[in-house]
Amino acid sequence: MTELNKSNNQNTDPDIAADGNMHSQQVSIKSWSQKLLVVILCVASFYGGWKSYESNMVNECTANGGKMIEGQRTMLCQSL
């Protein structure tokens, strides 16, 4: 009975050593790479949304008979 309990309690997780200690370096590398991936995806999503909004504003301006004028930091829609 005790042999059965021992075999059922053995750990098969490769990140945990036989003595029960976690391989913290492998876990740390995984978590940092995942965090970096999330940050990159967030930046890409923000940039894509910003460009989409900008494009929609230009299309709306031209559809209403206006013309886009670039300022220093902004774009303005001027009616013709």
MARBATOR-422581 format. One record per residue: residue in three letters; y, z, x of N, C-alpha, C, CB in turn. Coordinates in steps of 0.2 Angstrom, whole numbers, padded with zeros to 4 digits, always signed. Atoms other than C-alpha are relative to their C-alpha. Glycine has a CB too. Layout:
N
ALAYZXYZXYZXYZX;...
***
This chain:
80
MET-0006+0000+0004+0000+0000+0000+0006+0000+0004+0000+0006-0005;THR-0006+0000-0004+0012+0004+0014+0001-0007+0004+0000+0006+0005;GLU+0000+0007-0004+0008-0013+0023+0003-0005-0005-0007-0002+0002;LEU-0003+0005+0005+0013-0022+0007+0007+0002-0001-0004+0001-0007;ASN-0007-0002+0001+0029-0012+0005+0004-0003+0006+0001+0007-0001;LYS-0003+0002-0006+0033-0016+0023+0001-0008+0000-0004+0002+0006;SER-0001+0008+0000+0030-0035+0021+0005-0002-0005-0007-0003-0001;ASN-0004+0001+0005+0040-0035+0005+0008+0001+0002-0001+0003-0006;ASN-0007-0003-0002+0055-0026+0013+0002-0004+0007+0000+0007+0002;GLN-0002+0004-0006+0056-0038+0029+0005-0004-0002-0006-0003+0003;ASN-0006+0004+0001+0072-0047+0030-0001-0007+0003+0006+0003+0003;THR+0001+0007-0002+0071-0066+0031+0007-0003+0001-0004-0004-0005;ASP-0007+0003-0001+0090-0069+0032+0001-0001+0008+0006+0005-0003;PRO-0001+0001-0007+0094-0077+0049+0006+0003+0003+0000-0008+0001;ASP-0006-0003-0002+0111-0069+0050-0001+0007+0002+0006-0001-0005;ILE+0001-0007-0001+0103-0052+0051-0005+0001+0005-0002+0004-0007;ALA+0005-0001-0005+0094-0046+0066-0006+0004-0002+0003+0002+0007;ALA+0006-0004+0002+0077-0037+0066+0002+0007+0000-0005-0001+0005;ASP-0002-0007+0001+0087-0021+0069+0004+0002-0006+0003+0002+0007;GLY-0004-0001+0005+0097-0023+0054+0008-0002+0001+0000+0007-0003;ASN-0007+0002-0002+0113-0028+0063+0002-0007-0002+0002+0002+0007;MET-0002+0007+0002+0123-0043+0056+0002-0004+0007+0006+0000-0005;HIS-0003+0004-0006+0127-0057+0069+0008-0001-0003-0004-0007+0001;SER-0007+0001+0002+0146-0055+0066+0004-0006+0002+0004+0007+0001;GLN-0003+0006-0003+0151-0069+0077-0001-0006-0005-0002-0001+0007;GLN+0002+0006+0004+0142-0082+0066+0003+0001-0007-0007+0000-0001;VAL-0003-0001+0006+0149-0074+0050+0007-0002+0001-0002+0007-0003;SER-0007+0001-0001+0166-0074+0057+0002-0007+0001+0002+0004+0006;ILE-0002+0007-0001+0166-0092+0062-0001-0004-0006-0005-0003+0005;LYS+0000+0003+0007+0160-0097+0045+0006+0001-0004-0007+0002-0003;SER-0005-0002+0005+0173-0087+0036+0007-0004+0003+0001+0007+0000;TRP-0006+0003-0002+0187-0094+0047+0000-0007-0001+0001+0001+0008;SER+0000+0007+0002+0182-0112+0045+0001-0001-0007-0007-0003+0003;GLN-0001+0001+0007+0181-0110+0027+0007+0002-0002-0005+0005-0004;LYS-0007-0001+0002+0198-0102+0026+0005-0006+0003+0003+0007+0004;LEU-0004+0005-0003+0205-0116+0037-0001-0006-0005-0002-0002+0007;LEU+0001+0006+0005+0197-0129+0025+0004+0001-0006-0008+0000-0001;VAL-0004-0002+0006+0205-0120+0010+0007-0001+0001-0001+0007-0002;VAL-0007+0001-0001+0222-0120+0018+0002-0008+0001+0002+0003+0007;ILE-0001+0007-0001+0220-0139+0023+0000-0003-0007-0005-0003+0004;LEU+0000+0003+0007+0215-0143+0005+0006+0002-0005-0006+0002-0004;CYS-0006-0002+0004+0229-0133-0003+0007-0004+0003+0002+0008+0001;VAL-0006+0004-0002+0242-0142+0008+0000-0007-0002+0001+0000+0008;ALA+0001+0007+0003+0235-0159+0004+0001-0001-0007-0007-0002+0002;SER-0001+0000+0007+0235-0155-0014+0007+0001-0002-0004+0006-0004;PHE-0007-0001+0001+0253-0149-0014+0004-0006+0002+0003+0006+0004;TYR-0003+0006-0002+0258-0164-0004-0001-0006-0005-0002-0002+0007;GLY+0002+0005+0005+0249-0176-0016+0004+0001-0007-0007+0000-0001;GLY-0004-0002+0006+0257-0167-0031+0007-0002+0000-0001+0007-0002;TRP-0007+0001-0001+0274-0168-0024+0002-0008+0000+0002+0003+0007;LYS-0001+0007+0000+0272-0187-0020-0001-0003-0007-0004-0003+0005;SER+0001+0003+0007+0266-0190-0038+0006+0001-0004-0007+0003-0003;TYR-0006-0002+0003+0280-0181-0045+0006-0004+0001+0002+0008+0001;GLU-0005+0005-0002+0292-0191-0035+0000-0007-0002+0000+0000+0008;SER+0002+0007+0003+0284-0207-0040+0001-0001-0007-0007-0002+0002;ASN-0001+0000+0007+0285-0202-0058+0007+0000-0002-0004+0006-0003;MET-0007+0000+0001+0303-0199-0057+0004-0006+0002+0004+0006+0005;VAL-0003+0006-0001+0307-0215-0049-0002-0005-0005-0003-0003+0007;ASN+0002+0004+0005+0297-0224-0062+0004+0001-0006-0008+0000-0001;GLU-0004-0002+0006+0306-0215-0076+0007-0003+0001+0000+0007-0001;CYS-0007+0002-0001+0323-0219-0068+0000-0008-0001+0002+0002+0007;THR+0000+0008+0000+0319-0238-0066-0002-0002-0008-0005-0003+0005;ALA+0002+0001+0007+0311-0238-0084+0006+0001-0005-0006+0004-0002;ASN-0006-0001+0004+0328-0232-0091+0006-0004+0002+0002+0008+0000;GLY-0005+0005-0002+0338-0245-0082+0004+0003+0006+0004-0002-0005;GLY-0003-0003-0006+0343-0234-0067-0002-0002+0007+0000+0007-0001;LYS+0002+0002-0006+0343-0236-0049+0000+0007+0005+0005-0005+0003;MET+0001-0006-0004+0337-0223-0036+0005+0000+0006-0007+0001+0002;ILE-0005+0000-0006+0350-0218-0023-0002+0006+0004+0007+0001-0002;GLU+0002-0005-0004+0345-0208-0008+0006+0004+0003-0005-0002+0006;GLY-0005-0004-0003+0355-0193-0003-0002+0003+0006+0002+0006-0005;GLN+0002-0003-0006+0354-0182+0012-0007+0003-0001+0004+0005+0003;ARG+0006-0004+0001+0340-0171+0005-0003-0002-0007+0000+0007+0001;THR+0002+0001+0007+0338-0177-0013+0001-0008-0002+0004+0004-0005;MET-0001+0006+0003+0336-0193-0023+0003+0000-0007-0007-0004+0000;LEU-0003+0000+0006+0347-0197-0037-0001-0006-0004+0008+0001+0001;CYS+0001+0005+0004+0345-0208-0052+0007-0002-0003-0005+0001-0006;GLN-0006+0002+0002+0361-0218-0055-0001-0006-0006+0005-0003+0006;SER+0001+0004+0006+0363-0227-0072+0005-0006+0002+0003+0003-0006;LEU-0004+0006-0002+0369-0245-0070+0004-0002-0006-0005-0006+0001;
***
